[in-house]
Amino acid sequence: MEVERLNQSELIYEFRIRGVEPTGNVEQLRKLLRSSLKVEKRGKTIVFPPNPYTFEEDVKGIRETLAQLGDLVENFDDSIHGGTYKKIETKFSHVEGRIKRLIEDANRTETVDEFTRRISSLKNLLTSASKKFEDSLLLVDKDDENANLALESWSEIKPIPPNKWNLKFSGDKLSISVSAFLERVEELRIARNVSYDMLYNSAVDLFEGKALVWFRAYKSLVSDWDELTKLLRDEFQPHDYNEKLLSEIKNRTQGPDESIGVYVAVV
């Protein structure tokens, strides 16, 4: 379950069923829940308290999530590797878990059956929509053939692996920031024809110092470069990064010897 795909009410639910009364904004809740899920993923025994929600409260929350899922699925037009699909999958995981925890009541099985049928219907719609999208990608216009040939030629260029980039992230305050590091990695990845899979598999070559210690501890919890960068930002990016960046942009003025093009690019 990707916690960044959950909204505030869903996050609060995930905390309360674990016996925790959540406090903080959405980003703080996501970070805390992500840490909790890491512990659970390591196989440590977690004893959940009795369901803190009444049947009526659960039904209301489930209906809200199913309504959101309905909108997402009915308007789905993306790859199964895209963000929308991941958001849908996360909400399915959340709502199915909530249905399983409903307080058992023999007189209310019809409600549970209704939810189960709705989920099954939405999953079938999602499968059809994702297949339709993937099939559409196979229909390449003749006008794109030259572009495809150029892309194939580019892909045949031998990649230059990260250990030859002369780039390291240490996590120290006086060294390159995590945002600048990731931006530079993306620039070099494209320029040196390195795939995201190769980047992920060679990531150890990009770290040193305490960042390397962190990487060794958390690599087993992620499966691709995208997941690794999310954890990296959570660990090394200041909580007030966005506020500081916005303030810097607002306060920056054009230098006397700085062209308008350079000024705009920096901002």
C-alpha positions as protocol buffer text, in pm:
chain_id: "A"
residue {
  index: 1
  type: MET
  ca { x: 0 y: 0 z: 0 }
}
residue {
  index: 2
  type: GLU
  ca { x: 148 y: 334 z: -109 }
}
residue {
  index: 3
  type: VAL
  ca { x: 56 y: 573 z: 171 }
}
residue {
  index: 4
  type: GLU
  ca { x: 107 y: 884 z: -42 }
}
residue {
  index: 5
  type: ARG
  ca { x: -204 y: 777 z: -237 }
}
residue {
  index: 6
  type: LEU
  ca { x: -429 y: 788 z: 73 }
}
residue {
  index: 7
  type: ASN
  ca { x: -629 y: 1096 z: 168 }
}
residue {
  index: 8
  type: GLN
  ca { x: -660 y: 1236 z: 520 }
}
residue {
  index: 9
  type: SER
  ca { x: -966 y: 1037 z: 632 }
}
residue {
  index: 10
  type: GLU
  ca { x: -812 y: 713 z: 504 }
}
residue {
  index: 11
  type: LEU
  ca { x: -486 y: 789 z: 684 }
}
residue {
  index: 12
  type: ILE
  ca { x: -671 y: 858 z: 1009 }
}
residue {
  index: 13
  type: TYR
  ca { x: -849 y: 523 z: 975 }
}
residue {
  index: 14
  type: GLU
  ca { x: -521 y: 335 z: 924 }
}
residue {
  index: 15
  type: PHE
  ca { x: -384 y: 490 z: 1244 }
}
residue {
  index: 16
  type: ARG
  ca { x: -693 y: 434 z: 1457 }
}
residue {
  index: 17
  type: ILE
  ca { x: -719 y: 63 z: 1374 }
}
residue {
  index: 18
  type: ARG
  ca { x: -361 y: 38 z: 1499 }
}
residue {
  index: 19
  type: GLY
  ca { x: -461 y: 196 z: 1830 }
}
residue {
  index: 20
  type: VAL
  ca { x: -306 y: 535 z: 1757 }
}
residue {
  index: 21
  type: GLU
  ca { x: -484 y: 871 z: 1763 }
}
residue {
  index: 22
  type: PRO
  ca { x: -315 y: 1059 z: 1476 }
}
residue {
  index: 23
  type: THR
  ca { x: -201 y: 1421 z: 1492 }
}
residue {
  index: 24
  type: GLY
  ca { x: -34 y: 1638 z: 1229 }
}
residue {
  index: 25
  type: ASN
  ca { x: -92 y: 1732 z: 868 }
}
residue {
  index: 26
  type: VAL
  ca { x: -134 y: 1489 z: 579 }
}
residue {
  index: 27
  type: GLU
  ca { x: 236 y: 1474 z: 492 }
}
residue {
  index: 28
  type: GLN
  ca { x: 331 y: 1406 z: 853 }
}
residue {
  index: 29
  type: LEU
  ca { x: 67 y: 1133 z: 878 }
}
residue {
  index: 30
  type: ARG
  ca { x: 194 y: 970 z: 559 }
}
residue {
  index: 31
  type: LYS
  ca { x: 550 y: 967 z: 686 }
}
residue {
  index: 32
  type: LEU
  ca { x: 448 y: 815 z: 1020 }
}
residue {
  index: 33
  type: LEU
  ca { x: 229 y: 552 z: 856 }
}
residue {
  index: 34
  type: ARG
  ca { x: 505 y: 463 z: 611 }
}
residue {
  index: 35
  type: SER
  ca { x: 738 y: 402 z: 907 }
}
residue {
  index: 36
  type: SER
  ca { x: 476 y: 186 z: 1077 }
}
residue {
  index: 37
  type: LEU
  ca { x: 424 y: -24 z: 763 }
}
residue {
  index: 38
  type: LYS
  ca { x: 801 y: -77 z: 737 }
}
residue {
  index: 39
  type: VAL
  ca { x: 799 y: -230 z: 1084 }
}
residue {
  index: 40
  type: GLU
  ca { x: 504 y: -453 z: 993 }
}
residue {
  index: 41
  type: LYS
  ca { x: 675 y: -553 z: 667 }
}
residue {
  index: 42
  type: ARG
  ca { x: 978 y: -675 z: 860 }
}
residue {
  index: 43
  type: GLY
  ca { x: 756 y: -940 z: 1015 }
}
residue {
  index: 44
  type: LYS
  ca { x: 731 y: -796 z: 1364 }
}
residue {
  index: 45
  type: THR
  ca { x: 411 y: -903 z: 1540 }
}
residue {
  index: 46
  type: ILE
  ca { x: 158 y: -622 z: 1555 }
}
residue {
  index: 47
  type: VAL
  ca { x: -146 y: -670 z: 1779 }
}
residue {
  index: 48
  type: PHE
  ca { x: -437 y: -468 z: 1649 }
}
residue {
  index: 49
  type: PRO
  ca { x: -692 y: -348 z: 1907 }
}
residue {
  index: 50
  type: PRO
  ca { x: -1066 y: -409 z: 1861 }
}
residue {
  index: 51
  type: ASN
  ca { x: -1217 y: -216 z: 1572 }
}
residue {
  index: 52
  type: PRO
  ca { x: -1267 y: 141 z: 1706 }
}
residue {
  index: 53
  type: TYR
  ca { x: -1537 y: 215 z: 1447 }
}
residue {
  index: 54
  type: THR
  ca { x: -1906 y: 131 z: 1464 }
}
residue {
  index: 55
  type: PHE
  ca { x: -2065 y: -58 z: 1177 }
}
residue {
  index: 56
  type: GLU
  ca { x: -2235 y: 262 z: 1060 }
}
residue {
  index: 57
  type: GLU
  ca { x: -1907 y: 458 z: 1065 }
}
residue {
  index: 58
  type: ASP
  ca { x: -1731 y: 188 z: 866 }
}
residue {
  index: 59
  type: VAL
  ca { x: -2011 y: 173 z: 610 }
}
residue {
  index: 60
  type: LYS
  ca { x: -1998 y: 550 z: 564 }
}
residue {
  index: 61
  type: GLY
  ca { x: -1620 y: 546 z: 516 }
}
residue {
  index: 62
  type: ILE
  ca { x: -1634 y: 250 z: 278 }
}
residue {
  index: 63
  type: ARG
  ca { x: -1903 y: 414 z: 65 }
}
residue {
  index: 64
  type: GLU
  ca { x: -1692 y: 731 z: 39 }
}
residue {
  index: 65
  type: THR
  ca { x: -1385 y: 538 z: -78 }
}
residue {
  index: 66
  type: LEU
  ca { x: -1590 y: 330 z: -323 }
}
residue {
  index: 67
  type: ALA
  ca { x: -1736 y: 650 z: -469 }
}
residue {
  index: 68
  type: GLN
  ca { x: -1384 y: 786 z: -522 }
}
residue {
  index: 69
  type: LEU
  ca { x: -1279 y: 455 z: -677 }
}
residue {
  index: 70
  type: GLY
  ca { x: -1578 y: 467 z: -908 }
}
residue {
  index: 71
  type: ASP
  ca { x: -1475 y: 808 z: -1042 }
}
residue {
  index: 72
  type: LEU
  ca { x: -1111 y: 702 z: -1082 }
}
residue {
  index: 73
  type: VAL
  ca { x: -1191 y: 374 z: -1259 }
}
residue {
  index: 74
  type: GLU
  ca { x: -1461 y: 513 z: -1488 }
}
residue {
  index: 75
  type: ASN
  ca { x: -1224 y: 788 z: -1605 }
}
residue {
  index: 76
  type: PHE
  ca { x: -913 y: 570 z: -1616 }
}
residue {
  index: 77
  type: ASP
  ca { x: -694 y: 623 z: -1923 }
}
residue {
  index: 78
  type: ASP
  ca { x: -339 y: 541 z: -1822 }
}
residue {
  index: 79
  type: SER
  ca { x: -75 y: 270 z: -1802 }
}
residue {
  index: 80
  type: ILE
  ca { x: -74 y: 13 z: -1523 }
}
residue {
  index: 81
  type: HIS
  ca { x: 263 y: 163 z: -1432 }
}
residue {
  index: 82
  type: GLY
  ca { x: 121 y: 514 z: -1392 }
}
residue {
  index: 83
  type: GLY
  ca { x: 35 y: 708 z: -1079 }
}
residue {
  index: 84
  type: THR
  ca { x: -342 y: 682 z: -1125 }
}
residue {
  index: 85
  type: TYR
  ca { x: -330 y: 304 z: -1138 }
}
residue {
  index: 86
  type: LYS
  ca { x: -116 y: 292 z: -823 }
}
residue {
  index: 87
  type: LYS
  ca { x: -362 y: 523 z: -648 }
}
residue {
  index: 88
  type: ILE
  ca { x: -651 y: 295 z: -743 }
}
residue {
  index: 89
  type: GLU
  ca { x: -466 y: -15 z: -625 }
}
residue {
  index: 90
  type: THR
  ca { x: -387 y: 151 z: -291 }
}
residue {
  index: 91
  type: LYS
  ca { x: -751 y: 249 z: -237 }
}
residue {
  index: 92
  type: PHE
  ca { x: -862 y: -106 z: -321 }
}
residue {
  index: 93
  type: SER
  ca { x: -620 y: -240 z: -60 }
}
residue {
  index: 94
  type: HIS
  ca { x: -744 y: 11 z: 197 }
}
residue {
  index: 95
  type: VAL
  ca { x: -1115 y: -46 z: 142 }
}
residue {
  index: 96
  type: GLU
  ca { x: -1087 y: -427 z: 127 }
}
residue {
  index: 97
  type: GLY
  ca { x: -903 y: -422 z: 458 }
}
residue {
  index: 98
  type: ARG
  ca { x: -1175 y: -205 z: 606 }
}
residue {
  index: 99
  type: ILE
  ca { x: -1448 y: -440 z: 486 }
}
residue {
  index: 100
  type: LYS
  ca { x: -1270 y: -737 z: 649 }
}
residue {
  index: 101
  type: ARG
  ca { x: -1265 y: -553 z: 980 }
}
residue {
  index: 102
  type: LEU
  ca { x: -1636 y: -475 z: 984 }
}
residue {
  index: 103
  type: ILE
  ca { x: -1801 y: -580 z: 1309 }
}
residue {
  index: 104
  type: GLU
  ca { x: -1961 y: -914 z: 1232 }
}
residue {
  index: 105
  type: ASP
  ca { x: -2337 y: -913 z: 1233 }
}
residue {
  index: 106
  type: ALA
  ca { x: -2542 y: -1187 z: 1068 }
}
residue {
  index: 107
  type: ASN
  ca { x: -2817 y: -939 z: 987 }
}
residue {
  index: 108
  type: ARG
  ca { x: -2582 y: -713 z: 793 }
}
residue {
  index: 109
  type: THR
  ca { x: -2416 y: -956 z: 554 }
}
residue {
  index: 110
  type: GLU
  ca { x: -2613 y: -806 z: 267 }
}
residue {
  index: 111
  type: THR
  ca { x: -2422 y: -480 z: 308 }
}
residue {
  index: 112
  type: VAL
  ca { x: -2087 y: -661 z: 298 }
}
residue {
  index: 113
  type: ASP
  ca { x: -2199 y: -859 z: -8 }
}
residue {
  index: 114
  type: GLU
  ca { x: -2298 y: -534 z: -176 }
}
residue {
  index: 115
  type: PHE
  ca { x: -1951 y: -390 z: -117 }
}
residue {
  index: 116
  type: THR
  ca { x: -1784 y: -709 z: -241 }
}
residue {
  index: 117
  type: ARG
  ca { x: -1986 y: -706 z: -564 }
}
residue {
  index: 118
  type: ARG
  ca { x: -1906 y: -339 z: -622 }
}
residue {
  index: 119
  type: ILE
  ca { x: -1533 y: -399 z: -578 }
}
residue {
  index: 120
  type: SER
  ca { x: -1543 y: -695 z: -816 }
}
residue {
  index: 121
  type: SER
  ca { x: -1726 y: -483 z: -1075 }
}
residue {
  index: 122
  type: LEU
  ca { x: -1477 y: -197 z: -1044 }
}
residue {
  index: 123
  type: LYS
  ca { x: -1181 y: -434 z: -1078 }
}
residue {
  index: 124
  type: ASN
  ca { x: -1328 y: -579 z: -1396 }
}
residue {
  index: 125
  type: LEU
  ca { x: -1378 y: -228 z: -1536 }
}
residue {
  index: 126
  type: LEU
  ca { x: -1020 y: -137 z: -1444 }
}
residue {
  index: 127
  type: THR
  ca { x: -884 y: -448 z: -1617 }
}
residue {
  index: 128
  type: SER
  ca { x: -1076 y: -364 z: -1935 }
}
residue {
  index: 129
  type: ALA
  ca { x: -971 y: 2 z: -1929 }
}
residue {
  index: 130
  type: SER
  ca { x: -604 y: -76 z: -1871 }
}
residue {
  index: 131
  type: LYS
  ca { x: -605 y: -337 z: -2151 }
}
residue {
  index: 132
  type: LYS
  ca { x: -767 y: -86 z: -2386 }
}
residue {
  index: 133
  type: PHE
  ca { x: -498 y: 169 z: -2302 }
}
residue {
  index: 134
  type: GLU
  ca { x: -213 y: -80 z: -2348 }
}
residue {
  index: 135
  type: ASP
  ca { x: -359 y: -194 z: -2682 }
}
residue {
  index: 136
  type: SER
  ca { x: -375 y: 166 z: -2801 }
}
residue {
  index: 137
  type: LEU
  ca { x: 0 y: 198 z: -2746 }
}
residue {
  index: 138
  type: LEU
  ca { x: 59 y: -77 z: -3000 }
}
residue {
  index: 139
  type: LEU
  ca { x: -106 y: 127 z: -3276 }
}
residue {
  index: 140
  type: VAL
  ca { x: 194 y: 327 z: -3389 }
}
residue {
  index: 141
  type: ASP
  ca { x: 129 y: 572 z: -3674 }
}
residue {
  index: 142
  type: LYS
  ca { x: 360 y: 560 z: -3973 }
}
residue {
  index: 143
  type: ASP
  ca { x: 445 y: 924 z: -3904 }
}
residue {
  index: 144
  type: ASP
  ca { x: 620 y: 809 z: -3587 }
}
residue {
  index: 145
  type: GLU
  ca { x: 839 y: 546 z: -3755 }
}
residue {
  index: 146
  type: ASN
  ca { x: 1134 y: 781 z: -3805 }
}
residue {
  index: 147
  type: ALA
  ca { x: 1116 y: 888 z: -3442 }
}
residue {
  index: 148
  type: ASN
  ca { x: 1110 y: 523 z: -3335 }
}
residue {
  index: 149
  type: LEU
  ca { x: 1416 y: 448 z: -3548 }
}
residue {
  index: 150
  type: ALA
  ca { x: 1599 y: 738 z: -3387 }
}
residue {
  index: 151
  type: LEU
  ca { x: 1499 y: 611 z: -3043 }
}
residue {
  index: 152
  type: GLU
  ca { x: 1624 y: 262 z: -3128 }
}
residue {
  index: 153
  type: SER
  ca { x: 1956 y: 404 z: -3241 }
}
residue {
  index: 154
  type: TRP
  ca { x: 1984 y: 597 z: -2914 }
}
residue {
  index: 155
  type: SER
  ca { x: 1903 y: 287 z: -2710 }
}
residue {
  index: 156
  type: GLU
  ca { x: 2188 y: 99 z: -2880 }
}
residue {
  index: 157
  type: ILE
  ca { x: 2440 y: 344 z: -2734 }
}
residue {
  index: 158
  type: LYS
  ca { x: 2636 y: 167 z: -2462 }
}
residue {
  index: 159
  type: PRO
  ca { x: 2528 y: 305 z: -2123 }
}
residue {
  index: 160
  type: ILE
  ca { x: 2779 y: 462 z: -1886 }
}
residue {
  index: 161
  type: PRO
  ca { x: 2709 y: 317 z: -1538 }
}
residue {
  index: 162
  type: PRO
  ca { x: 2672 y: 534 z: -1225 }
}
residue {
  index: 163
  type: ASN
  ca { x: 3009 y: 429 z: -1081 }
}
residue {
  index: 164
  type: LYS
  ca { x: 3173 y: 637 z: -1357 }
}
residue {
  index: 165
  type: TRP
  ca { x: 2965 y: 952 z: -1299 }
}
residue {
  index: 166
  type: ASN
  ca { x: 3184 y: 1100 z: -1025 }
}
residue {
  index: 167
  type: LEU
  ca { x: 2868 y: 1174 z: -826 }
}
residue {
  index: 168
  type: LYS
  ca { x: 2809 y: 1080 z: -463 }
}
residue {
  index: 169
  type: PHE
  ca { x: 2547 y: 1175 z: -205 }
}
residue {
  index: 170
  type: SER
  ca { x: 2659 y: 1170 z: 159 }
}
residue {
  index: 171
  type: GLY
  ca { x: 2360 y: 1322 z: 338 }
}
residue {
  index: 172
  type: ASP
  ca { x: 2582 y: 1577 z: 515 }
}
residue {
  index: 173
  type: LYS
  ca { x: 2440 y: 1927 z: 558 }
}
residue {
  index: 174
  type: LEU
  ca { x: 2741 y: 2089 z: 391 }
}
residue {
  index: 175
  type: SER
  ca { x: 2727 y: 1864 z: 84 }
}
residue {
  index: 176
  type: ILE
  ca { x: 2488 y: 1863 z: -212 }
}
residue {
  index: 177
  type: SER
  ca { x: 2119 y: 1865 z: -114 }
}
residue {
  index: 178
  type: VAL
  ca { x: 1901 y: 1562 z: -184 }
}
residue {
  index: 179
  type: SER
  ca { x: 1692 y: 1758 z: -439 }
}
residue {
  index: 180
  type: ALA
  ca { x: 2000 y: 1879 z: -627 }
}
residue {
  index: 181
  type: PHE
  ca { x: 2145 y: 1529 z: -615 }
}
residue {
  index: 182
  type: LEU
  ca { x: 1833 y: 1366 z: -763 }
}
residue {
  index: 183
  type: GLU
  ca { x: 1808 y: 1634 z: -1030 }
}
residue {
  index: 184
  type: ARG
  ca { x: 2170 y: 1571 z: -1131 }
}
residue {
  index: 185
  type: VAL
  ca { x: 2116 y: 1195 z: -1132 }
}
residue {
  index: 186
  type: GLU
  ca { x: 1824 y: 1233 z: -1373 }
}
residue {
  index: 187
  type: GLU
  ca { x: 2031 y: 1455 z: -1603 }
}
residue {
  index: 188
  type: LEU
  ca { x: 2316 y: 1203 z: -1612 }
}
residue {
  index: 189
  type: ARG
  ca { x: 2082 y: 906 z: -1645 }
}
residue {
  index: 190
  type: ILE
  ca { x: 1937 y: 1048 z: -1968 }
}
residue {
  index: 191
  type: ALA
  ca { x: 2269 y: 1173 z: -2104 }
}
residue {
  index: 192
  type: ARG
  ca { x: 2441 y: 839 z: -2038 }
}
residue {
  index: 193
  type: ASN
  ca { x: 2161 y: 612 z: -2155 }
}
residue {
  index: 194
  type: VAL
  ca { x: 2097 y: 443 z: -1822 }
}
residue {
  index: 195
  type: SER
  ca { x: 1759 y: 281 z: -1755 }
}
residue {
  index: 196
  type: TYR
  ca { x: 1579 y: 315 z: -1423 }
}
residue {
  index: 197
  type: ASP
  ca { x: 1637 y: -56 z: -1360 }
}
residue {
  index: 198
  type: MET
  ca { x: 2013 y: -15 z: -1408 }
}
residue {
  index: 199
  type: LEU
  ca { x: 2004 y: 298 z: -1191 }
}
residue {
  index: 200
  type: TYR
  ca { x: 1828 y: 111 z: -910 }
}
residue {
  index: 201
  type: ASN
  ca { x: 2058 y: -191 z: -933 }
}
residue {
  index: 202
  type: SER
  ca { x: 2368 y: 34 z: -929 }
}
residue {
  index: 203
  type: ALA
  ca { x: 2241 y: 279 z: -667 }
}
residue {
  index: 204
  type: VAL
  ca { x: 2504 y: 175 z: -414 }
}
residue {
  index: 205
  type: ASP
  ca { x: 2764 y: 353 z: -630 }
}
residue {
  index: 206
  type: LEU
  ca { x: 2585 y: 686 z: -574 }
}
residue {
  index: 207
  type: PHE
  ca { x: 2609 y: 695 z: -194 }
}
residue {
  index: 208
  type: GLU
  ca { x: 2879 y: 746 z: 66 }
}
residue {
  index: 209
  type: GLY
  ca { x: 2908 y: 824 z: 436 }
}
residue {
  index: 210
  type: LYS
  ca { x: 2588 y: 816 z: 640 }
}
residue {
  index: 211
  type: ALA
  ca { x: 2378 y: 807 z: 322 }
}
residue {
  index: 212
  type: LEU
  ca { x: 2545 y: 477 z: 230 }
}
residue {
  index: 213
  type: VAL
  ca { x: 2469 y: 340 z: 577 }
}
residue {
  index: 214
  type: TRP
  ca { x: 2106 y: 447 z: 532 }
}
residue {
  index: 215
  type: PHE
  ca { x: 2090 y: 292 z: 184 }
}
residue {
  index: 216
  type: ARG
  ca { x: 2215 y: -46 z: 306 }
}
residue {
  index: 217
  type: ALA
  ca { x: 1952 y: -48 z: 581 }
}
residue {
  index: 218
  type: TYR
  ca { x: 1654 y: 42 z: 362 }
}
residue {
  index: 219
  type: LYS
  ca { x: 1730 y: -101 z: 15 }
}
residue {
  index: 220
  type: SER
  ca { x: 1549 y: -427 z: 97 }
}
residue {
  index: 221
  type: LEU
  ca { x: 1226 y: -232 z: 161 }
}
residue {
  index: 222
  type: VAL
  ca { x: 1198 y: -96 z: -193 }
}
residue {
  index: 223
  type: SER
  ca { x: 1182 y: -256 z: -536 }
}
residue {
  index: 224
  type: ASP
  ca { x: 1261 y: 24 z: -779 }
}
residue {
  index: 225
  type: TRP
  ca { x: 1426 y: 365 z: -817 }
}
residue {
  index: 226
  type: ASP
  ca { x: 1101 y: 557 z: -771 }
}
residue {
  index: 227
  type: GLU
  ca { x: 1036 y: 401 z: -430 }
}
residue {
  index: 228
  type: LEU
  ca { x: 1398 y: 457 z: -329 }
}
residue {
  index: 229
  type: THR
  ca { x: 1385 y: 829 z: -411 }
}
residue {
  index: 230
  type: LYS
  ca { x: 1067 y: 871 z: -204 }
}
residue {
  index: 231
  type: LEU
  ca { x: 1236 y: 721 z: 100 }
}
residue {
  index: 232
  type: LEU
  ca { x: 1548 y: 926 z: 30 }
}
residue {
  index: 233
  type: ARG
  ca { x: 1350 y: 1252 z: 32 }
}
residue {
  index: 234
  type: ASP
  ca { x: 1165 y: 1150 z: 348 }
}
residue {
  index: 235
  type: GLU
  ca { x: 1496 y: 1090 z: 524 }
}
residue {
  index: 236
  type: PHE
  ca { x: 1717 y: 1375 z: 400 }
}
residue {
  index: 237
  type: GLN
  ca { x: 1490 y: 1655 z: 276 }
}
residue {
  index: 238
  type: PRO
  ca { x: 1402 y: 1915 z: 545 }
}
residue {
  index: 239
  type: HIS
  ca { x: 1035 y: 1924 z: 648 }
}
residue {
  index: 240
  type: ASP
  ca { x: 1015 y: 2294 z: 556 }
}
residue {
  index: 241
  type: TYR
  ca { x: 1191 y: 2250 z: 220 }
}
residue {
  index: 242
  type: ASN
  ca { x: 895 y: 2365 z: 8 }
}
residue {
  index: 243
  type: GLU
  ca { x: 835 y: 2673 z: 224 }
}
residue {
  index: 244
  type: LYS
  ca { x: 1202 y: 2773 z: 209 }
}
residue {
  index: 245
  type: LEU
  ca { x: 1214 y: 2720 z: -167 }
}
residue {
  index: 246
  type: LEU
  ca { x: 905 y: 2935 z: -221 }
}
residue {
  index: 247
  type: SER
  ca { x: 1049 y: 3209 z: 0 }
}
residue {
  index: 248
  type: GLU
  ca { x: 1378 y: 3200 z: -191 }
}
residue {
  index: 249
  type: ILE
  ca { x: 1198 y: 3231 z: -524 }
}
residue {
  index: 250
  type: LYS
  ca { x: 989 y: 3523 z: -399 }
}
residue {
  index: 251
  type: ASN
  ca { x: 1290 y: 3709 z: -259 }
}
residue {
  index: 252
  type: ARG
  ca { x: 1530 y: 3654 z: -547 }
}
residue {
  index: 253
  type: THR
  ca { x: 1603 y: 3947 z: -779 }
}
residue {
  index: 254
  type: GLN
  ca { x: 1786 y: 3962 z: -1110 }
}
residue {
  index: 255
  type: GLY
  ca { x: 2160 y: 4025 z: -1074 }
}
residue {
  index: 256
  type: PRO
  ca { x: 2322 y: 4327 z: -1247 }
}
residue {
  index: 257
  type: ASP
  ca { x: 2525 y: 4104 z: -1482 }
}
residue {
  index: 258
  type: GLU
  ca { x: 2261 y: 3833 z: -1514 }
}
residue {
  index: 259
  type: SER
  ca { x: 2067 y: 3791 z: -1839 }
}
residue {
  index: 260
  type: ILE
  ca { x: 1690 y: 3754 z: -1823 }
}
residue {
  index: 261
  type: GLY
  ca { x: 1723 y: 3400 z: -1960 }
}
residue {
  index: 262
  type: VAL
  ca { x: 1958 y: 3290 z: -1683 }
}
residue {
  index: 263
  type: TYR
  ca { x: 1747 y: 3466 z: -1419 }
}
residue {
  index: 264
  type: VAL
  ca { x: 1428 y: 3289 z: -1531 }
}
residue {
  index: 265
  type: ALA
  ca { x: 1608 y: 2953 z: -1550 }
}
residue {
  index: 266
  type: VAL
  ca { x: 1741 y: 2986 z: -1195 }
}
residue {
  index: 267
  type: VAL
  ca { x: 1402 y: 3090 z: -1057 }
}
